[in-house]
Amino acid sequence: MTAATKRKHVIKEVLENFSMPAPDQTIVKVLGNSGSNLHEVITPSGERFLASLPVKFRKNIWIKRGDYVITEPIIEGDRVKGEIVRILYAQHIKEIKICKMWPKEFEEKVNDFEIVKETEKLKISNESVEGSEEDSDDDDLSDIFVNTNRPPEIFLSDSEEETSDEE
């Protein structure tokens, strides 16, 4: 089986073949990557441990900080206490919530994120409606979303260059 075919089958399995977590499986949140296909995770009870990513997911599926995964415990592990069984996407989380199996500790954080997204959508729609009106009171830019993933832009004034050229 070629790498492309394997990738296709793994992605199809992750996205389409969803089953609810078994009693011995736990829904955890990924806190970060520790290297060597190990991810630091936190359980709803607050326990932190390392979980390994199985070989079939490596180089096919990526996990980032803040994602939710389902893990199975590893009995003989000292540092690595779990193995990632499934990566949860938005549609999977919705199905788990419908079945009332989603941990309450993660519920609030997901709802806060959804509320922030909704308020951003409302701000964007209000700005487009009020775009034709020019009010000097709306010049306060403190409530605009700032993308922290990009470095801040520095704007240089052209007026300094013009004054030095005139002299």
Buried (B, 14 or more C-beta within 10 A) or exposed (E): EEEEEEBEEBEEBBEEEBEEBEEEBBBBBBEEBBEEBBBBBBBBEEEEBBBBBEEEBEEBBEBEEEBBBBBBEBEEBEEBBBBBBBBBEEEBBEBBEEEEEBBEBBEEEBEEEEEEEEEEEEEEEEEEEEEEEEEEEEEEEEEEEEEEEEEEEEEEEEEEEEEEEEE
